[in-house]
């Protein structure tokens, strides 16, 4: 192309202009093809590639724990009810309507007609009853925090299911349980499903996309379910591209290798906002980062026993500088933390000023002294047996912000005489330490960690994660509080939101006082996405004053169902390309005419000169 553009200097100006016109139209054609094909990484397919920093730990919906696993399940499976993308209020999913008995213990759901599994088999109420009974009967790991209190589910017929509960169930319409096909999972022993079973693609669900390939720490690939009951997605495939290096993810977004990036590093977020065609969003994350403690009160624990003492843990609340963590680790893309329910939740409890933990190393030291943890001669605080306190702090290598926060915590605790050994590891290694076993005996082998928790719009998941029955499961801190457990049973049976609220608030207060973990900060979900070539991004929720919804979350599949290339259909692309081709034909005619005209002029001039 460039050699053609240099040719006019050798010939008449008019011919040069005509050739430039034709070449420009040719470049326009190439540009049009590039714009329409950029979103698609496979010939003939429209593929959305989304960057993620955490690999799913297990695609088995009864065993996986990582937030990235929930992101996968949201696309692959349906739930009984869905979240409204705008408000996060319950809306129909596989159930089109429902009712509850006067005593609140029997729920009846009417199931959508004509739904099929991704392998073509019909989905009926029997699959739904099977799913809930499978969870209850086998005490499965991940969804059990949602299904607490359910005793049995019965398929009345193909399109009606009844769910019985021990008592009224507050979160029945916001459980987020992935409904699985009976004809597949009935072949998986329940014991295996909750301990060792690994789901392998293709994974059959009824959601808008199906996982067809998964390579841990590399990618998850989905194909669109064109028979989806909610309407076929507007794209053909989705790839979750998994990155170990956040900078590589950002570079790939800039170059167009991916179109969406979640959890963009703070150091790159501001710069991405200046890139034409890329939108940045500080989305509602419903996530907090925490400094967690191994509170397991057992001789089998391999954690430091000082962390079993709530007085010791509470003193550390004053030792940690949350403001510095927000400023230095998160570059102010986070707010200092206080309690475990998100700031924009209806159920939020805000500690009064006199109960707020401010950064006060002197007060931390005073509390430790009063609790019997005296300072040793070497400047290292001693436990009650006179042994120097040395704590291990584990942070995950996939989050540079948490590594920075870890170094700040090391310095904070050093100021009050506590020595900390900081180790960075991948998330799998951290899970291995938290859920360590000696033979068949649970023996958690860690002291402190910095990680994160996500929560639902309904507080039941986050609250129910810290009860005694969740030890060796979601209660990774192995924390036990009798009042908290009793209140969890009470709030989970209180359907009325207004009556439920003070119970939930008291539970937050108990966690605040006992400190099984320190809420370090509430982070934004920093995400960036291509708006030059793609449209249809959906922010969820979009009704929270002062906050922006996130386009990629585990509550809804709205973005992935609706997003599509700017040139959305083959007909539109054909129309654009046809127009360019017509223009090229016209340009070619003009070129030919010009050549003939010049040839005629030259021939005429030759006759005259002769």
LUMDREN-62835 format. One record per residue (C-alpha): residue in one letter; residue number from 1; x negated, y, z negated. Coordinates in steps of 0.1 Angstrom, whole numbers, plus 2048, in hexadecimal, padded with zeros to 3 digits. Each point is the difference from the previous one (the first is absolute). Layout:
   aa     i    c1    c2    c3
    A   NUM     X     Y     Z
...
REM end
This chain:
   aa     i    c1    c2    c3
    X     1   800   800   800
    X     2   7E5   819   7F7
    X     3   7ED   7F9   821
    X     4   820   809   813
    X     5   804   820   7EB
    X     6   7DD   80B   80B
    X     7   807   7FC   825
    X     8   812   821   807
    X     9   7DF   814   7FF
    X    10   7F7   7EF   821
    X    11   820   808   813
    X    12   81B   81A   806
    X    13   810   80F   7E0
    X    14   823   7F7   80A
    X    15   7F7   7DB   805
    X    16   7EF   801   7DE
    X    17   81F   80E   7EF
    X    18   815   7E6   810
    X    19   7E9   7E4   7F5
    X    20   7FF   80F   7DD
    X    21   826   800   7FF
    X    22   801   7DC   80B
    X    23   7E5   7F5   7E7
    X    24   812   813   7E4
    X    25   820   7ED   808
    X    26   7EC   7E0   7FF
    X    27   7F2   80A   7DE
    X    28   824   807   7F6
    X    29   809   7DD   80B
    X    30   7E4   7F1   7EC
    X    31   80A   815   7E2
    X    32   824   7F5   803
    X    33   7F6   7DC   801
    X    34   7E9   805   7E2
    X    35   81A   811   7EC
    X    36   81A   7E5   806
    X    37   7E7   7E4   7FA
    X    38   7ED   80E   7E2
    X    39   819   7F3   7E6
    X    40   7FE   7DD   80F
    X    41   7E1   7EB   7F8
    X    42   80C   7E3   815
    X    43   809   800   825
    X    44   826   803   804
    X    45   805   803   7DA
    X    46   806   81F   7EA
    X    47   7EC   7FA   7E1
    X    48   7FE   816   7E1
    X    49   7E0   7FC   7ED
    X    50   800   80B   7DB
    X    51   7E1   803   7EA
    X    52   800   7F1   7DD
    X    53   7E5   7FE   7E6
    X    54   80D   7E2   7ED
    X    55   804   7DD   80E
    X    56   820   7ED   7F5
    X    57   7F7   7E6   7E5
    X    58   81A   7E7   80B
    X    59   81C   802   819
    X    60   814   7E7   7EB
    X    61   81C   816   7F2
    X    62   801   7EC   7E0
    X    63   7DC   804   7F7
    X    64   7EF   81F   80F
    X    65   7FA   81E   7EA
    X    66   7EF   81B   814
    X    67   813   81E   80D
    X    68   7F4   7F8   823
    X    69   812   7DF   7FD
    X    70   820   812   7F9
    X    71   7FA   815   81F
    X    72   7FF   7E0   814
    X    73   820   7F1   7F0
    X    74   813   820   807
    X    75   7FC   7FA   825
    X    76   803   7DB   802
    X    77   81D   7FA   7E8
    X    78   822   80E   7F8
    X    79   80F   806   7DD
    X    80   823   7FD   7F4
    X    81   803   825   7FF
    X    82   7E9   81B   80F
    X    83   7F5   823   7F5
    X    84   80E   81E   812
    X    85   7E1   80F   810
    X    86   80C   823   7F7
    X    87   80A   7FB   7DC
    X    88   7F3   7DE   7F5
    X    89   824   7F8   7F4
    X    90   80D   7DD   808
    X    91   80F   7F9   822
    X    92   80B   7E1   812
    X    93   7E5   7E7   80B
    X    94   809   7DB   805
    X    95   81E   808   7EA
    X    96   819   817   810
    X    97   814   806   7E0
    X    98   801   7F4   7DB
    X    99   814   801   7E0
    X   100   7F9   7F8   7DC
    X   101   817   7F0   7E6
    X   102   80E   814   7E3
    X   103   7E7   7F0   7E8
    X   104   7E3   808   817
    X   105   7F4   7DC   802
    X   106   80C   7F5   822
    X   107   7F7   812   820
    X   108   810   7F7   822
    X   109   7EF   809   820
    X   110   80F   7FE   823
    X   111   7E5   7F5   819
    X   112   7FB   80F   822
    X   113   80C   7EA   81D
    X   114   7EA   7F6   81E
    X   115   7DE   804   7F0
    X   116   7E5   7E7   80B
    X   117   7DE   7F7   7F2
    X   118   7E3   808   816
    X   119   7FF   7DC   80C
    X   120   824   802   80C
    X   121   811   7EE   7E4
    X   122   81F   811   7F1
    X   123   7FC   812   7DF
    X   124   81D   7FA   7E7
    X   125   809   805   7DC
    X   126   7F0   7DE   7F9
    X   127   7DE   80E   808
    X   128   806   81D   7E8
    X   129   80C   7E9   7E4
    X   130   7E2   7E9   806
    X   131   7E8   81E   7FD
    X   132   80D   80B   7DF
    X   133   802   7DD   7F1
    X   134   7DD   7F8   80D
    X   135   7F3   81F   7ED
    X   136   813   7F8   7E0
    X   137   7FB   7DB   800
    X   138   7DA   802   807
    X   139   7F9   820   7EC
    X   140   7EE   80D   81E
    X   141   7E6   81B   7FB
    X   142   806   820   813
    X   143   826   803   803
    X   144   809   7F3   7DE
    X   145   7FD   823   7F1
    X   146   81D   80A   816
    X   147   815   7E2   7FA
    X   148   7FE   800   7DA
    X   149   822   7F6   7F2
    X   150   80D   7EE   81E
    X   151   80B   7DC   7F8
    X   152   80D   7F3   821
    X   153   80C   809   823
    X   154   81C   7EE   812
    X   155   809   801   825
    X   156   826   801   800
    X   157   7FF   7FC   826
    X   158   7E9   80B   81C
    X   159   807   825   7FB
    X   160   806   804   7DA
    X   161   7E8   7FB   7E4
    X   162   805   803   7DA
    X   163   7E4   808   7E8
    X   164   805   7F8   7DB
    X   165   7EC   813   7E5
    X   166   7FC   7FB   7DB
    X   167   80A   824   7FA
    X   168   807   81F   815
    X   169   7E3   807   817
    X   170   7F6   824   807
    X   171   7E9   7FB   81E
    X   172   815   7E7   813
    X   173   804   817   81E
    X   174   7DB   80A   801
    X   175   7ED   7DF   7FB
    X   176   7EB   7FF   81F
    X   177   801   7DA   802
    X   178   7F5   7F2   821
    X   179   81A   7E7   80D
    X   180   7F0   7E1   80E
    X   181   80D   7E4   816
    X   182   80B   7E1   7EE
    X   183   7F7   7E9   81D
    X   184   7DC   80A   7FC
    X   185   7FA   806   7DB
    X   186   814   7E2   7F4
    X   187   7E2   7EC   80D
    X   188   7E8   813   7E9
    X   189   7FF   7F3   7DC
    X   190   809   81B   7E7
    X   191   7E1   7FA   7EC
    X   192   7EA   805   81E
    X   193   813   81F   80A
    X   194   7F7   811   7E0
    X   195   7DC   7F4   7FD
    X   196   7ED   7F6   81F
    X   197   816   803   81F
    X   198   7F3   817   81B
    X   199   818   80C   81B
    X   200   7F2   7FD   822
    X   201   80C   811   821
    X   202   817   7FF   811
    X   203   815   809   7E1
    X   204   825   7FC   805
    X   205   816   81B   7F1
    X   206   81D   814   80D
    X   207   7F0   823   7FF
    X   208   7F9   818   81D
    X   209   7DC   7F2   805
    X   210   7F0   7DE   7FC
    X   211   7DC   7F8   7F5
    X   212   7F0   7EC   81B
    X   213   7DB   803   7F6
    X   214   7EE   808   7E1
    X   215   7DA   802   7FA
    X   216   7F9   80A   7DC
    X   217   7EC   821   7FD
    X   218   804   805   826
    X   219   824   803   80C
    X   220   825   7F6   7FE
    X   221   812   7FE   822
    X   222   825   802   804
    X   223   817   7FC   81E
    X   224   821   812   802
    X   225   820   7EC   7F9
    X   226   814   80A   81F
    X   227   81F   7EF   7F1
    X   228   7FF   814   7DF
    X   229   823   805   7F3
    X   230   7F8   825   7F8
    X   231   7F4   807   824
    X   232   7E1   7F6   811
    X   233   7E0   814   7F8
    X   234   7F6   818   81B
    X   235   7DD   7F1   802
    X   236   7F3   7DD   807
    X   237   7E6   7FB   7E6
    X   238   7F1   80D   7E0
    X   239   7DC   7FA   7F4
    X   240   7F6   808   7DD
    X   241   7DB   806   805
    X   242   7ED   7FB   7DF
    X   243   7E1   814   7F9
    X   244   7E5   7FC   7E6
    X   245   7F2   823   808
    X   246   819   81C   7FE
    X   247   7EB   816   817
    X   248   803   7E6   81C
    X   249   825   802   7FC
    X   250   800   825   804
    X   251   7E9   7FF   81E
    X   252   817   7E7   811
    X   253   81E   816   7FA
    X   254   7ED   81D   810
    X   255   7F6   7EC   81E
    X   256   823   7F1   805
    X   257   7F6   7DC   7F7
    X   258   81C   802   7E5
    X   259   81E   816   7FE
    X   260   807   800   7DB
    X   261   7E9   800   7E1
    X   262   80C   7FB   7DD
    X   263   7EC   80B   7E1
    X   264   7E9   817   813
    X   265   7E2   80A   7EB
    X   266   803   822   7F1
    X   267   7DF   80B   80F
    X   268   80D   7FB   823
    X   269   825   80A   7FB
    X   270   7FB   825   804
    X   271   7EB   7FD   81F
    X   272   81B   7E9   811
    X   273   819   81C   7FB
    X   274   7EC   815   819
    X   275   800   7E5   81B
    X   276   819   807   81C
    X   277   81A   7E5   804
    X   278   7FB   7F1   7DD
    X   279   819   808   7E4
    X   280   7F5   7FD   7DB
    X   281   818   7FA   7E4
    X   282   7FD   802   7DA
    X   283   81C   7E6   7FB
    X   284   812   7F5   7E1
    X   285   7ED   7E1   7F5
    X   286   812   7F5   7E0
    X   287   7DD   7F4   7F6
    X   288   7E9   807   7E3
    X   289   7DC   7F7   7F9
    X   290   7F8   7F2   7DE
    X   291   7E4   7F7   7E9
    X   292   80B   7DE   7F5
    X   293   7F7   7EC   7E1
    X   294   7FE   7DB   7F9
    X   295   816   7FE   7E2
    X   296   803   7DA   7FF
    X   297   802   7F7   7DB
    X   298   7F2   7DD   802
    X   299   7E0   7EE   7F8
    X   300   800   7F4   824
    X   301   7FC   824   80D
    X   302   7DD   809   80D
    X   303   807   825   7FD
    X   304   7F2   816   7E5
    X   305   816   7FD   7E1
    X   306   7FF   826   7F8
    X   307   819   805   81C
    X   308   81A   7EB   7ED
    X   309   802   81D   7E7
    X   310   81A   81B   80B
    X   311   7EE   819   7EA
    X   312   7E0   7FB   814
    X   313   813   803   821
    X   314   813   81F   7F5
    X   315   7E0   811   7F7
    X   316   7F4   7FB   823
    X   317   81E   814   80D
    X   318   7EF   81F   7F3
    X   319   7DE   7F6   80D
    X   320   809   7FE   825
    X   321   800   821   814
    X   322   81E   7FB   818
    X   323   7FC   823   80E
    X   324   7DC   7F9   80A
    X   325   80B   7DF   810
    X   326   81B   812   815
    X   327   7E8   81B   80B
    X   328   7E0   7EC   806
    X   329   80D   7DE   80A
    X   330   820   80B   812
    X   331   7F6   823   80A
    X   332   820   80C   7F1
    X   333   816   7E9   815
    X   334   80D   7F2   7DF
    X   335   810   80C   7E0
    X   336   7F5   7F7   7DD
    X   337   813   7E1   7F3
    X   338   813   7FC   7E0
    X   339   81B   7E5   801
    X   340   807   7E2   816
    X   341   820   80C   812
    X   342   7FA   817   81E
    X   343   805   826   7FB
    X   344   81D   802   818
    X   345   814   7E3   7F1
    X   346   822   804   7F0
    X   347   7F3   7EA   7E4
    X   348   7E0   814   7F9
    X   349   7F6   807   7DC
    X   350   7E9   81E   7FB
    X   351   7EB   7FF   7E0
    X   352   806   81F   7EB
    X   353   7E3   818   7FD
    X   354   7F6   7F3   7DD
    X   355   7FE   7DC   80D
    X   356   7EE   807   821
    X   357   7DD   7F2   802
    X   358   7E8   81C   809
    X   359   7DB   7FD   806
    X   360   7F2   803   7DD
    X   361   7E0   7EB   7FA
    X   362   7FD   80D   7DC
    X   363   823   7F3   7F8
    X   364   7F8   7DF   811
    X   365   7E1   7FC   7EA
    X   366   814   80A   7E1
    X   367   81B   7E6   807
    X   368   7E5   7E5   806
    X   369   7EF   808   7DF
    X   370   821   7FE   7EE
    X   371   808   7DF   810
    X   372   7DE   7F1   7F3
    X   373   7EB   803   820
    X   374   7E2   813   7F2
    X   375   7E3   80F   814
    X   376   7E0   7EB   7FF
    X   377   7DD   80E   7FC
    X   378   7F9   7FB   825
    X   379   81D   817   80A
    X   380   816   7E2   809
    X   381   820   7FA   7ED
    X   382   803   7E0   7EC
    X   383   81E   7E8   7FE
    X   384   80D   7F6   7DD
    X   385   7E6   7E4   7FE
    X   386   7E4   819   806
    X   387   7F9   7F5   824
    X   388   7FA   81B   81A
    X   389   81E   804   817
    X   390   7F8   7FA   824
    X   391   81D   7FE   818
    X   392   802   7F4   824
    X   393   813   817   819
    X   394   80A   7F0   821
    X   395   80A   815   81E
    X   396   809   7F5   823
    X   397   7E8   807   81C
    X   398   81C   809   819
    X   399   808   820   7ED
    X   400   7E4   81A   7FF
    X   401   816   816   7EB
    X   402   802   7E6   7E5
    X   403   7DB   7FB   801
    X   404   7FB   825   7FA
    X   405   81A   7FE   7E4
    X   406   7ED   7E3   7F1
    X   407   7E0   814   7FE
    X   408   813   81C   7EF
    X   409   80F   7E8   7E7
    X   410   7DD   7F2   7F8
    X   411   7F4   823   7F9
    X   412   820   808   7EB
    X   413   7FC   7E2   7EA
    X   414   7DB   805   7FC
    X   415   807   821   7F0
    X   416   813   7EE   7E4
    X   417   7E5   7E5   7FC
    X   418   80F   7E4   814
    X   419   7E9   7F0   81A
    X   420   810   7F5   820
    X   421   7F2   7EA   81B
    X   422   811   809   822
    X   423   804   7E5   81B
    X   424   80F   804   823
    X   425   810   7E2   810
    X   426   81A   7F7   81A
    X   427   823   7FC   7F4
    X   428   800   7DA   802
    X   429   7E3   7FF   7E8
    X   430   812   817   7E8
    X   431   81F   7EA   801
    X   432   7EA   7E2   7FA
    X   433   7F2   810   7E0
    X   434   823   80A   7F4
    X   435   80F   7DE   806
    X   436   7E2   7EB   7F6
    X   437   805   7DD   7F3
    X   438   7EA   7E8   7ED
    X   439   80E   7DF   80D
    X   440   825   805   7FA
    X   441   7FC   81A   7E5
    X   442   806   824   808
    X   443   7E1   814   7F7
    X   444   800   823   80F
    X   445   7DC   80B   805
    X   446   800   826   801
    X   447   802   81E   7E9
    X   448   80B   81E   815
    X   449   80A   808   824
    X   450   80A   81D   815
    X   451   81B   7F6   819
    X   452   823   80B   809
    X   453   825   7F8   7FB
    X   454   81C   806   819
    X   455   824   801   7F5
    X   456   823   7FF   80F
    X   457   81A   81B   7FF
    X   458   811   7EA   7E6
    X   459   7EA   7FD   7E1
    X   460   806   7DB   7F9
    X   461   7E2   7F3   813
    X   462   7E6   816   7EE
    X   463   811   7FC   7DE
    X   464   805   7DB   803
    X   465   7DC   7FB   80A
    X   466   7F3   805   7DC
    X   467   815   7E7   7EC
    X   468   7F2   7E1   7F0
    X   469   80E   7E8   81A
    X   470   7EC   812   81A
    X   471   7DE   7F7   7F0
    X   472   7EC   7EC   819
    X   473   814   812   81B
    X   474   808   825   803
    X   475   7F7   809   7DC
    X   476   7DB   801   808
    X   477   7F9   813   7E0
    X   478   80E   7E2   7EB
    X   479   811   81A   7EB
    X   480   81C   7F7   7E8
    X   481   818   818   7EE
    X   482   820   7F2   7F0
    X   483   814   820   802
    X   484   7F6   806   824
    X   485   80A   7DC   80A
    X   486   822   804   7ED
    X   487   807   821   812
    X   488   7F7   7F2   821
    X   489   81B   7E6   7FB
    X   490   818   81B   7F7
    X   491   7F9   819   81C
    X   492   800   7E4   81A
    X   493   824   7F8   7F5
    X   494   80C   824   801
    X   495   810   807   822
    X   496   80A   824   7F8
    X   497   7E3   816   809
    X   498   808   81B   7E6
    X   499   801   7E7   7E3
    X   500   7E1   7EE   80E
    X   501   7EA   81F   801
    X   502   7F8   805   7DB
    X   503   7F7   7DC   7FC
    X   504   7E7   802   81D
    X   505   7F2   820   7F2
    X   506   7FA   7F0   7DE
    X   507   7EE   7E4   811
    X   508   7E9   819   811
    X   509   7F9   80F   7DE
    X   510   7F6   7DE   7F1
    X   511   7E7   7FB   81C
    X   512   7F3   823   7FB
    X   513   7FA   7F9   7DB
    X   514   7F2   7DC   803
    X   515   7EB   807   81E
    X   516   7FB   7DF   812
    X   517   7F4   817   81B
    X   518   7F9   825   806
    X   519   813   810   81C
    X   520   7E4   813   811
    X   521   813   812   81C
    X   522   81D   800   818
    X   523   7F2   800   824
    X   524   810   80B   820
    X   525   802   7E7   81B
    X   526   7E8   810   818
    X   527   808   7F4   823
    X   528   7FA   80C   824
    X   529   810   7F6   820
    X   530   800   807   825
    X   531   81B   819   80B
    X   532   7F1   807   822
    X   533   809   7DE   80F
    X   534   819   7F3   7E6
    X   535   821   80C   7F2
    X   536   81B   7F2   7E9
    X   537   7EC   801   7DF
    X   538   818   7FE   7E3
    X   539   7F8   80F   7DE
    X   540   80E   7ED   7E1
    X   541   810   80F   7EB
    X   542   807   823   80E
    X   543   816   80D   7E4
    X   544   7E6   806   7E4
    X   545   7FC   825   7FA
    X   546   7DC   80B   802
    X   547   7F4   7DF   80D
    X   548   7FC   7F1   822
    X   549   80B   7DC   808
    X   550   7E7   7E7   80E
    X   551   802   7F1   823
    X   552   7F1   7DF   7F5
    X   553   80E   7EF   7E0
    X   554   80B   7DE   7F4
    X   555   825   80A   7FB
    X   556   80B   803   824
    X   557   7F5   7F7   823
    X   558   80F   820   80E
    X   559   7E0   80E   80F
    X   560   7F6   7E0   811
    X   561   823   7FA   80E
    X   562   804   823   80D
    X   563   7DD   80B   80B
    X   564   7F8   7FF   825
    X   565   7EA   810   81A
    X   566   809   823   80C
    X   567   806   7F0   822
    X   568   817   7E7   7F1
    X   569   80D   7EA   81C
    X   570   7F4   7F0   820
    X   571   81B   815   813
    X   572   7F2   820   7F2
    X   573   7DC   7F6   807
    X   574   80A   7F5   823
    X   575   811   822   805
    X   576   7E0   813   7F6
    X   577   7E9   7EA   814
    X   578   817   801   81E
    X   579   800   826   7FF
    X   580   7DA   801   7FF
    X   581   7FD   7E7   81D
    X   582   818   815   815
    X   583   7EB   81F   7F8
    X   584   7E1   7ED   80B
    X   585   810   7F6   820
    X   586   80A   825   807
    X   587   7DC   80A   7F7
    X   588   7F2   7E6   818
    X   589   816   80D   81C
    X   590   7F4   823   7F8
    X   591   7DC   7F4   802
    X   592   806   7EF   821
    X   593   811   81E   80E
    X   594   7E4   816   7F4
    X   595   7E6   7EA   810
    X   596   813   800   821
    X   597   803   825   7FF
    X   598   7DB   805   7FA
    X   599   7F8   7E7   81B
    X   600   817   813   817
    X   601   7F0   821   7F7
    X   602   7DD   7F2   805
    X   603   80A   7F1   822
    X   604   80F   821   80B
    X   605   7E2   813   7F6
    X   606   7EA   7E9   813
    X   607   814   806   820
    X   608   7FE   825   7FC
    X   609   7DB   7FF   7FB
    X   610   7FB   7EA   81E
REM end
